[in-house]
Amino acid sequence: MRIENLTQTQSGTTVRIEATVIWEDCDRPQRDIYIQVDEAFAADLTANPHAFLTACVVPAMHHGERRVCIDEPICPELRNGLLTSLGWLSHWYGGQRCVPLIEASNRVRLPQRRNSERAASFLSGGIDSLATLRENRLNFPPEHPRSIKDCLMVYGFDIGAIETRPSEIQIFERSKALLAPIVVDAQATLIPVATNIRHLDDTIEFWIDEFFGASLAAVAHAFDRRISTMYIASGLDISNVRPHGSNPMLDPNYSSTDLQIRHDGVRHTRLEKVKIVAEWNTALQNLRVCTMNPPDRINCGECEKCIRTMTELLAVGKLSETRAFPVDDVSAGLLNTLTFHTVYQNAFFRELIEPLASQGRSDLIRVIEAKSQQFQKQLVWEEERDWKGAIKRFDRKHLGSSMYKSYKALRASTKRGAA
């Protein structure tokens, strides 16, 4: 992969940095990737090679590129960190992937001089990012260099994520208006950003499992003239940390000498974060957790994230106090529409059993217990931890899967006979 033609241009009231990405070892189309802001922030945006390199290395390895070449000076700290993160991803997900070479200019990018330190965070309106902002406000006085002064809201990640979908700019504008009072209350500056970095490969599994932490860091590097510390809110707590696209083993490695990336909030469970946000009324009234992006409201109240957050707010006694959702209670029927698919999803709901019990919500607890048992049974099967799994492993290792092949042939023969 080659990254070329780094430019910065202005068109009307927007300023854009852009680079051309050319794939060398896989059949993917050449693409111009960009990061764009309103002209009010033009002085803070630079065509920083760190931004484009950080955006490209993970997709490059995923698609088998042997190198990532950029003829620009790169900070050695960032280069080494990127290679470390790629090493973790290769270790976690294996397959045929190899860590690509990073080829950059022989010159080394030296740290830029800065008059003061300035911290920022990404803000989506969800529980994780709001908890990071709120706790920062409670812990750091405004004059502290780690006090968050800027909140970046990105179009092209959760809103505008899939290239083949129609434009979701109206949803972004509504969400921006929703977040505005939160940022004002936090005495910070909201910086709306647009990018197509995710479209290097916008498949959902790749985004979640490998790519989104690097993408967030890439946007942050474009602002390293303004920002010295960027917080990325953790989506998991310590007991549930697993291979994931934003992970405490990955995100700090996207730092350079100019910009420190911090993976924040991993020590808090999901319910602890909900309690932090629920005590901040401005955030409670303006929560945006829905990934369905309905055209007529902020939160649909029907998807997994909406139902989970509503149940969490119910567990802490705050659901009836927010206008962010279309209902002020969660029924067993609504909860029963869900299926637990991940270990951390299962853990998030199980954390609610005790507080729901204190409220006498045995109807919801029964659903959670049933869903959790179904998930555990499915997990045992997937991980081959039962006696059937032992037979499957033996068959693969010692018999070349001959038992499985015979079983498939017998099933096919039986179906033909029945027909």
Secondary structure as the mmCIF struct_conf table of DSSP 4:
data_model
#
loop_
_struct_conf.conf_type_id
_struct_conf.id
_struct_conf.beg_label_comp_id
_struct_conf.beg_label_asym_id
_struct_conf.beg_label_seq_id
_struct_conf.end_label_comp_id
_struct_conf.end_label_asym_id
_struct_conf.end_label_seq_id
STRN STRN1 ARG A 2 SER A 11
TURN_TY1_P TURN_TY1_P1 GLY A 12 THR A 13
STRN STRN2 THR A 14 ILE A 22
BEND BEND1 GLU A 24 CYS A 26
STRN STRN3 ARG A 31 ASP A 38
HELX_RH_3T_P HELX_RH_3T_P1 GLU A 39 ASP A 44
HELX_RH_AL_P HELX_RH_AL_P1 PRO A 49 HIS A 62
TURN_TY1_P TURN_TY1_P2 HIS A 63 GLY A 64
BEND BEND2 ARG A 66 ARG A 66
STRN STRN4 ARG A 67 ILE A 70
BEND BEND3 GLU A 72 GLU A 72
STRN STRN5 ILE A 74 ILE A 74
HELX_RH_AL_P HELX_RH_AL_P2 PRO A 76 TYR A 93
TURN_TY1_P TURN_TY1_P3 GLY A 95 GLN A 96
HELX_LH_PP_P HELX_LH_PP_P1 VAL A 99 PRO A 100
STRN STRN6 LEU A 101 ALA A 104
BEND BEND4 ASN A 106 ARG A 107
STRN STRN7 VAL A 108 VAL A 108
HELX_LH_PP_P HELX_LH_PP_P2 ARG A 109 ARG A 113
BEND BEND5 ASN A 115 SER A 116
STRN STRN8 ALA A 119 PHE A 122
BEND BEND6 GLY A 125 GLY A 126
HELX_RH_AL_P HELX_RH_AL_P3 ILE A 127 ASN A 139
BEND BEND7 PHE A 140 PHE A 140
TURN_TY1_P TURN_TY1_P4 PRO A 142 GLU A 143
BEND BEND8 HIS A 144 HIS A 144
TURN_TY1_P TURN_TY1_P5 PRO A 145 ARG A 146
BEND BEND9 SER A 147 SER A 147
STRN STRN9 ILE A 148 TYR A 155
TURN_TY1_P TURN_TY1_P6 GLY A 156 ASP A 158
STRN STRN10 ILE A 159 ILE A 159
TURN_TY1_P TURN_TY1_P7 GLY A 160 GLY A 160
TURN_TY1_P TURN_TY1_P8 GLU A 163 THR A 164
BEND BEND10 ARG A 165 ARG A 165
HELX_LH_PP_P HELX_LH_PP_P3 PRO A 166 SER A 167
HELX_RH_AL_P HELX_RH_AL_P4 ILE A 169 ASP A 185
TURN_TY1_P TURN_TY1_P9 ALA A 186 GLN A 187
STRN STRN11 THR A 189 THR A 195
HELX_RH_3T_P HELX_RH_3T_P2 ILE A 197 LEU A 200
BEND BEND11 ASP A 201 ASP A 201
HELX_RH_AL_P HELX_RH_AL_P5 ILE A 204 PHE A 206
HELX_RH_PI_P HELX_RH_PI_P1 TRP A 207 PHE A 211
HELX_RH_AL_P HELX_RH_AL_P6 PHE A 212 HIS A 221
TURN_TY1_P TURN_TY1_P10 ALA A 222 ARG A 226
BEND BEND12 SER A 228 SER A 228
STRN STRN12 THR A 229 ALA A 233
BEND BEND13 GLY A 235 LEU A 236
HELX_RH_3T_P HELX_RH_3T_P3 ILE A 238 ASN A 240
BEND BEND14 PRO A 243 PRO A 243
BEND BEND15 GLY A 245 SER A 246
TURN_TY1_P TURN_TY1_P11 PRO A 248 LEU A 250
HELX_RH_3T_P HELX_RH_3T_P4 ASP A 251 TYR A 254
BEND BEND16 THR A 257 ASP A 258
STRN STRN13 GLN A 260 ASP A 264
TURN_TY1_P TURN_TY1_P12 VAL A 266 ARG A 267
BEND BEND17 HIS A 268 HIS A 268
HELX_RH_AL_P HELX_RH_AL_P7 ARG A 270 ALA A 278
TURN_TY1_P TURN_TY1_P13 GLU A 279 GLU A 279
HELX_RH_AL_P HELX_RH_AL_P8 ASN A 281 GLN A 285
TURN_TY1_P TURN_TY1_P14 ASN A 286 ASN A 286
BEND BEND18 THR A 291 MET A 292
BEND BEND19 PRO A 295 ASP A 296
BEND BEND20 ILE A 298 ILE A 298
BEND BEND21 GLY A 301 CYS A 303
HELX_RH_AL_P HELX_RH_AL_P9 GLU A 304 ALA A 315
TURN_TY1_P TURN_TY1_P15 VAL A 316 GLY A 317
HELX_RH_3T_P HELX_RH_3T_P5 LEU A 319 GLU A 321
BEND BEND22 ARG A 323 PRO A 326
BEND BEND23 ASP A 328 ASP A 329
HELX_RH_AL_P HELX_RH_AL_P10 ALA A 332 LEU A 335
TURN_TY1_P TURN_TY1_P16 ASN A 336 THR A 337
BEND BEND24 THR A 342 THR A 342
HELX_RH_AL_P HELX_RH_AL_P11 VAL A 343 ARG A 350
TURN_TY1_P TURN_TY1_P17 GLU A 351 LEU A 352
HELX_RH_AL_P HELX_RH_AL_P12 ILE A 353 SER A 358
TURN_TY1_P TURN_TY1_P18 GLN A 359 GLY A 360
HELX_RH_AL_P HELX_RH_AL_P13 SER A 362 GLU A 382
TURN_TY1_P TURN_TY1_P19 GLU A 383 GLU A 384
BEND BEND25 ASP A 386 ASP A 386
HELX_RH_AL_P HELX_RH_AL_P14 TRP A 387 LEU A 399
TURN_TY1_P TURN_TY1_P20 GLY A 400 SER A 401
HELX_RH_AL_P HELX_RH_AL_P15 SER A 402 ALA A 418
#
